[in-house]
Amino acid sequence: MLLGLRSAADQGRLTELAANQELDDFSLIIEKMNYTVQQANDFYRKFTIDFTNAPEFTAIGASVLAGTLAEMQTKFTEIMRVPSRGYTLAQFTKGGYLGAHETHRQFYVELTTNPTVMAQLQAVKDYESRLTPHIYTISLTGEAPTLKDEQTLQLTAVEDPYKAPLLAIIPFQVLAWFIAKSKGINLNHPIFTDFHDQIKIAETGI
């Protein structure tokens, strides 16, 4: 994000005043990172048993969160070693929903963005809540949850959806670490250590 800002300023696409305003906005968000980590810690403690027993995780959000959702998928899969997927809303509604089941843990990331997109995200969440009670929300909207079920992690509101990933990724990183520990996974002992050696021949043919 900062490289993009610097590049835009260097190319004259942003005035110095606008660039400084963007930096100020980033600074305010960065100041909330430690607090966000603590919020995620508390959220984990509240739902430790449910998270630890989860056989599968899915995160769903607006397209602007594509990178965050991809990182969640990677982090959860590599650290917790259970099936985990990060879908944009469009991806989930085009097929991802077919994999839902009653023990499925789902995270919905809410942003201050296109109201139509957020309305559809809410509609999906309402539908999925009929299939599984394990529905969690990570909200950066500053608004009170539609359903007061205590399964919403309310982070600091971020008005610019393009900056929201700075905070949105933190709960997933924290949860991945703690859930792995609660599952008894020793991250100092890697698994499938012979994987790349065994597939060298196949890789050369790609």
C-alpha positions as CSV (number, residue, x, y, z in Angstrom):
1,M,0.0,0.0,0.0
2,L,2.8,2.4,0.9
3,L,4.7,1.6,-2.2
4,G,1.6,2.3,-4.3
5,L,1.2,5.6,-2.5
6,R,4.8,6.5,-3.1
7,S,4.6,5.6,-6.8
8,A,1.5,7.7,-7.2
9,A,3.1,10.7,-5.6
10,D,6.3,10.2,-7.7
11,Q,4.3,10.1,-10.9
12,G,2.4,13.3,-9.9
13,R,-0.9,11.5,-9.6
14,L,-1.3,12.8,-6.0
15,T,-0.5,16.2,-4.7
16,E,1.9,16.5,-1.8
17,L,-1.1,17.5,0.4
18,A,-3.1,14.5,-0.7
19,A,-0.2,12.1,-0.2
20,N,0.4,13.4,3.3
21,Q,-3.3,13.0,4.1
22,E,-3.1,9.4,3.0
23,L,0.0,8.9,5.2
24,D,-1.9,10.4,8.2
25,D,-4.8,8.0,7.5
26,F,-2.4,5.0,7.5
27,S,-0.8,6.2,10.7
28,L,-4.1,6.3,12.5
29,I,-4.8,2.7,11.4
30,I,-1.4,1.5,12.3
31,E,-1.8,2.9,15.8
32,K,-4.8,0.5,16.3
33,M,-2.8,-2.6,15.4
34,N,-1.8,-3.5,19.0
35,Y,-5.4,-3.0,20.1
36,T,-6.6,-5.2,17.3
37,V,-4.3,-8.0,18.4
38,Q,-5.7,-7.8,21.9
39,Q,-9.2,-7.8,20.6
40,A,-8.4,-10.9,18.5
41,N,-6.8,-12.6,21.6
42,D,-10.0,-12.0,23.6
43,F,-12.2,-13.3,20.8
44,Y,-10.2,-16.5,20.6
45,R,-10.5,-17.0,24.3
46,K,-14.3,-16.6,24.1
47,F,-14.6,-19.3,21.4
48,T,-11.6,-21.5,22.1
49,I,-13.5,-24.8,22.2
50,D,-15.5,-24.1,19.0
51,F,-12.4,-23.0,17.1
52,T,-10.3,-25.9,18.3
53,N,-12.9,-28.5,17.3
54,A,-13.4,-27.0,13.8
55,P,-12.8,-29.4,10.9
56,E,-12.9,-26.7,8.3
57,F,-12.8,-22.9,8.0
58,T,-14.0,-20.4,5.4
59,A,-13.7,-16.6,5.2
60,I,-15.9,-14.5,3.0
61,G,-15.7,-10.8,2.1
62,A,-15.9,-8.2,-0.6
63,S,-13.6,-8.3,-3.6
64,V,-11.4,-5.6,-2.1
65,L,-10.4,-8.1,0.5
66,A,-9.2,-10.7,-2.1
67,G,-5.6,-10.6,-0.8
68,T,-6.7,-10.8,2.8
69,L,-8.9,-13.8,2.1
70,A,-6.1,-15.5,0.2
71,E,-3.7,-15.0,3.1
72,M,-6.3,-16.4,5.5
73,Q,-6.6,-19.5,3.4
74,T,-2.8,-19.9,3.3
75,K,-2.2,-19.1,6.9
76,F,-5.0,-21.4,8.3
77,T,-4.0,-24.3,6.0
78,E,-0.3,-24.1,6.7
79,I,-0.5,-23.5,10.5
80,M,-3.7,-25.4,11.5
81,R,-3.5,-28.1,8.9
82,V,-7.2,-28.3,8.3
83,P,-9.1,-27.4,5.1
84,S,-9.4,-23.6,4.9
85,R,-10.7,-21.4,2.1
86,G,-10.9,-17.7,1.5
87,Y,-13.6,-16.6,-0.9
88,T,-14.6,-13.3,-2.3
89,L,-18.4,-12.9,-2.1
90,A,-18.6,-13.4,-5.8
91,Q,-16.6,-16.6,-5.6
92,F,-18.7,-18.0,-2.8
93,T,-22.0,-17.3,-4.4
94,K,-20.9,-18.9,-7.7
95,G,-20.1,-22.3,-6.1
96,G,-18.3,-22.0,-2.8
97,Y,-21.6,-22.2,-0.9
98,L,-22.1,-25.8,-2.1
99,G,-19.4,-27.0,0.3
100,A,-21.2,-25.7,3.5
101,H,-22.1,-28.1,6.2
102,E,-23.3,-28.1,9.8
103,T,-19.8,-28.2,11.4
104,H,-18.4,-25.6,9.0
105,R,-16.8,-22.5,10.7
106,Q,-17.4,-19.4,8.6
107,F,-16.0,-15.8,9.0
108,Y,-17.7,-12.9,7.3
109,V,-15.7,-9.7,7.0
110,E,-17.8,-6.6,6.9
111,L,-16.5,-3.3,5.5
112,T,-17.8,0.2,4.8
113,T,-18.1,-0.3,1.1
114,N,-20.8,-0.6,-1.6
115,P,-24.1,-1.0,0.3
116,T,-25.4,-3.5,-2.3
117,V,-22.3,-5.7,-1.7
118,M,-22.8,-5.6,2.0
119,A,-26.5,-6.4,1.7
120,Q,-25.7,-9.4,-0.3
121,L,-23.0,-10.5,2.2
122,Q,-25.7,-10.2,4.9
123,A,-28.1,-12.2,2.9
124,V,-25.5,-15.0,2.4
125,K,-24.7,-15.0,6.1
126,D,-28.4,-15.2,7.0
127,Y,-28.8,-18.2,4.6
128,E,-25.7,-20.0,5.9
129,S,-26.8,-19.5,9.5
130,R,-29.6,-21.9,8.7
131,L,-27.0,-24.6,7.9
132,T,-24.5,-24.0,10.6
133,P,-24.5,-22.2,14.0
134,H,-20.7,-21.6,13.7
135,I,-21.0,-18.1,12.0
136,Y,-18.5,-15.4,13.0
137,T,-18.3,-11.8,11.8
138,I,-15.3,-9.5,11.7
139,S,-16.6,-6.0,11.4
140,L,-14.7,-2.8,10.4
141,T,-17.9,-0.8,9.9
142,G,-18.3,0.8,13.4
143,E,-21.9,-0.3,13.3
144,A,-23.7,-2.5,15.9
145,P,-24.2,-6.2,14.8
146,T,-27.5,-7.0,13.1
147,L,-27.7,-10.0,15.3
148,K,-26.5,-9.6,18.9
149,D,-25.1,-13.1,19.3
150,E,-21.7,-12.1,20.6
151,Q,-20.1,-13.8,17.7
152,T,-19.0,-10.5,16.1
153,L,-15.5,-9.2,16.5
154,Q,-15.9,-5.4,16.2
155,L,-12.6,-3.8,15.1
156,T,-11.8,-0.1,14.8
157,A,-14.0,1.3,12.0
158,V,-12.0,1.9,8.7
159,E,-13.8,4.2,6.3
160,D,-11.6,3.5,3.3
161,P,-12.2,-0.2,2.2
162,Y,-8.8,-0.2,0.4
163,K,-7.1,0.4,3.8
164,A,-9.2,-2.0,5.7
165,P,-7.0,-5.1,5.0
166,L,-4.3,-3.6,7.3
167,L,-6.5,-4.5,10.2
168,A,-8.7,-7.2,8.7
169,I,-5.8,-9.7,8.4
170,I,-4.7,-9.4,12.0
171,P,-7.5,-11.5,13.6
172,F,-6.8,-14.3,11.1
173,Q,-3.1,-14.3,12.0
174,V,-3.8,-14.3,15.7
175,L,-6.4,-17.0,15.5
176,A,-4.3,-19.3,13.3
177,W,-1.5,-19.2,15.9
178,F,-3.7,-19.8,19.0
179,I,-5.9,-22.5,17.4
180,A,-2.8,-24.4,16.2
181,K,-1.5,-24.4,19.7
182,S,-4.8,-25.5,21.2
183,K,-4.9,-28.3,18.6
184,G,-1.5,-29.5,20.0
185,I,0.3,-28.7,16.7
186,N,4.0,-28.3,17.2
187,L,5.0,-25.8,14.5
188,N,8.7,-26.5,15.2
189,H,8.1,-30.0,13.7
190,P,7.2,-29.6,10.0
191,I,5.2,-32.3,8.2
192,F,5.5,-33.9,4.8
193,T,9.2,-32.9,4.7
194,D,9.8,-35.1,1.7
195,F,7.0,-33.6,-0.4
196,H,9.1,-31.4,-2.7
197,D,11.8,-34.1,-3.1
198,Q,9.2,-36.6,-4.2
199,I,7.6,-34.3,-6.8
200,K,10.7,-32.9,-8.5
201,I,10.1,-35.0,-11.6
202,A,6.5,-33.7,-11.9
203,E,7.6,-30.1,-11.3
204,T,10.0,-30.2,-14.2
205,G,7.2,-31.2,-16.6
206,I,5.0,-28.3,-15.6
